[in-house]
Amino acid sequence: MSHNRDAPADVRLLEPRDVLGGEMGKVDERVSSFMGAMASPTRIRVLFALLESGAGEMSSGELAKRIGMSASATSHQLRVLRDLGLVSRSRDGRRSLYSLADEHLGVVLRESLYHVDHARHIGKP
């Protein structure tokens, strides 16, 4: 992918103009779906647990213990995150192991912490 602003939309990185009605259809809806997934405190805890996982992968049971939720509720959140392409699943025998879908999600999660921390230090909620 290129940052070249003059390149066709299908071969360059998306830009704000694409959300505002550029060549790529429904970018606003895709961004909204992503932000919607990030709007749940439960899903945020799941994502941060995966981010902090030393092994890079965790089973749903390990995640449930880590975030203090039932296994069924954790599995439901993992299914939502998988459907949105934010979490990947692999198999180890009968066990399903989950990880962040890509490194970009880790960047977004860390940036969200930086934003919250910045706001906290300047006295904003």
WOJOQUI-V95135 format. One record per residue. N is the residue number from 1. RES is the residue in one small letter. SS is DSSP state (H for helix, E for strand, - for the rest). D_LAST is the distance of its C-alpha to the last C-alpha in whole Angstrom. Layout:
n=N res=RES ss=SS d_last=D_LAST
n=N res=RES ss=SS d_last=D_LAST
//
This chain:
n=1 res=m ss=- d_last=37
n=2 res=s ss=E d_last=37
n=3 res=h ss=- d_last=34
n=4 res=n ss=- d_last=37
n=5 res=r ss=- d_last=36
n=6 res=d ss=- d_last=40
n=7 res=a ss=- d_last=40
n=8 res=p ss=- d_last=41
n=9 res=a ss=H d_last=37
n=10 res=d ss=H d_last=39
n=11 res=v ss=H d_last=39
n=12 res=r ss=E d_last=36
n=13 res=l ss=- d_last=32
n=14 res=l ss=- d_last=30
n=15 res=e ss=- d_last=29
n=16 res=p ss=H d_last=27
n=17 res=r ss=H d_last=30
n=18 res=d ss=H d_last=31
n=19 res=v ss=H d_last=28
n=20 res=l ss=- d_last=29
n=21 res=g ss=- d_last=32
n=22 res=g ss=- d_last=34
n=23 res=e ss=- d_last=37
n=24 res=m ss=- d_last=35
n=25 res=g ss=- d_last=35
n=26 res=k ss=- d_last=32
n=27 res=v ss=H d_last=29
n=28 res=d ss=H d_last=27
n=29 res=e ss=H d_last=27
n=30 res=r ss=H d_last=27
n=31 res=v ss=H d_last=24
n=32 res=s ss=H d_last=23
n=33 res=s ss=H d_last=24
n=34 res=f ss=H d_last=23
n=35 res=m ss=H d_last=19
n=36 res=g ss=H d_last=20
n=37 res=a ss=H d_last=21
n=38 res=m ss=H d_last=18
n=39 res=a ss=- d_last=16
n=40 res=s ss=- d_last=18
n=41 res=p ss=H d_last=16
n=42 res=t ss=H d_last=20
n=43 res=r ss=H d_last=21
n=44 res=i ss=H d_last=18
n=45 res=r ss=H d_last=19
n=46 res=v ss=H d_last=23
n=47 res=l ss=H d_last=22
n=48 res=f ss=H d_last=21
n=49 res=a ss=H d_last=24
n=50 res=l ss=H d_last=26
n=51 res=l ss=H d_last=24
n=52 res=e ss=H d_last=25
n=53 res=s ss=- d_last=28
n=54 res=g ss=- d_last=31
n=55 res=a ss=- d_last=34
n=56 res=g ss=- d_last=32
n=57 res=e ss=- d_last=33
n=58 res=m ss=E d_last=32
n=59 res=s ss=E d_last=34
n=60 res=s ss=H d_last=32
n=61 res=g ss=H d_last=33
n=62 res=e ss=H d_last=32
n=63 res=l ss=H d_last=29
n=64 res=a ss=H d_last=29
n=65 res=k ss=H d_last=29
n=66 res=r ss=H d_last=26
n=67 res=i ss=H d_last=24
n=68 res=g ss=- d_last=25
n=69 res=m ss=- d_last=26
n=70 res=s ss=- d_last=30
n=71 res=a ss=H d_last=32
n=72 res=s ss=H d_last=32
n=73 res=a ss=H d_last=29
n=74 res=t ss=H d_last=28
n=75 res=s ss=H d_last=31
n=76 res=h ss=H d_last=30
n=77 res=q ss=H d_last=27
n=78 res=l ss=H d_last=29
n=79 res=r ss=H d_last=31
n=80 res=v ss=H d_last=28
n=81 res=l ss=H d_last=27
n=82 res=r ss=H d_last=31
n=83 res=d ss=H d_last=31
n=84 res=l ss=- d_last=29
n=85 res=g ss=- d_last=30
n=86 res=l ss=- d_last=27
n=87 res=v ss=E d_last=29
n=88 res=s ss=E d_last=33
n=89 res=r ss=E d_last=35
n=90 res=s ss=E d_last=38
n=91 res=r ss=E d_last=41
n=92 res=d ss=E d_last=43
n=93 res=g ss=- d_last=45
n=94 res=r ss=- d_last=44
n=95 res=r ss=E d_last=41
n=96 res=s ss=E d_last=38
n=97 res=l ss=E d_last=36
n=98 res=y ss=E d_last=32
n=99 res=s ss=E d_last=30
n=100 res=l ss=E d_last=28
n=101 res=a ss=- d_last=30
n=102 res=d ss=- d_last=30
n=103 res=e ss=H d_last=28
n=104 res=h ss=H d_last=26
n=105 res=l ss=H d_last=24
n=106 res=g ss=H d_last=23
n=107 res=v ss=H d_last=22
n=108 res=v ss=H d_last=20
n=109 res=l ss=H d_last=18
n=110 res=r ss=H d_last=18
n=111 res=e ss=H d_last=17
n=112 res=s ss=H d_last=14
n=113 res=l ss=H d_last=13
n=114 res=y ss=H d_last=14
n=115 res=h ss=H d_last=11
n=116 res=v ss=H d_last=8
n=117 res=d ss=H d_last=10
n=118 res=h ss=H d_last=10
n=119 res=a ss=H d_last=7
n=120 res=r ss=H d_last=6
n=121 res=h ss=H d_last=10
n=122 res=i ss=- d_last=9
n=123 res=g ss=- d_last=7
n=124 res=k ss=- d_last=4
n=125 res=p ss=- d_last=0
//
